[in-house]
Amino acid sequence: MRNERQHRNAYENDYLAWYESTKPSPGQPFDPTLFVELAREQWSDHPQLADAFAQCTRQWPKDECYTYLIDRAYVLSGAHNQWFFAANLLLDHPKLGTLVVDVLYANAHGQGPYRIGGIEFLGKMMGWSTCRAGELKMLLMRSRAEYEARTAGN
């Protein structure tokens, strides 16, 4: 009987966490200052992305590997349908390592302002102690070249 209670409590806790995530929340403070600087340096050909980061002042952590920069309840409500996926971009952060940044834009034609949907902590997710975006790009290009070489004869 005790195990059932413990299991039920765990289930209730999980349900409560899910339920609370579907309701609007003020989130937690997020200081975008360093992210803006890094975006200006690393994405200098797209200054509007640094401006999009500057608009991010609240965060809603999903877990230790991902944090939303748009209220998750807003996303789940469908109200976010005015924003469309643009890209996943890599950003090197001096303390957090390589990040995958979810970039959105205002309409389906890729026009209008950009918005940052969230950031994924790639190093934490992959269990890497360090990995730079440039190194990761080279690894992906090398893997792609090897794959194309193997499949060229097929």
Buried (B, 14 or more C-beta within 10 A) or exposed (E): EEEEEEEEEEEEEEEEEEEEBEEEBEBEEBEBEEBBEBBBEBBEEBEEBBBBBBEBEBBBBEEEBBBBBBBBBBBEEEEBEEBBEBBEBBBBBEEBBBBBBBBBBBEEEEEEEBBBBBBBBBBBEEEEEEBEBEEBEEEEEEEEEEEEEEEEEE
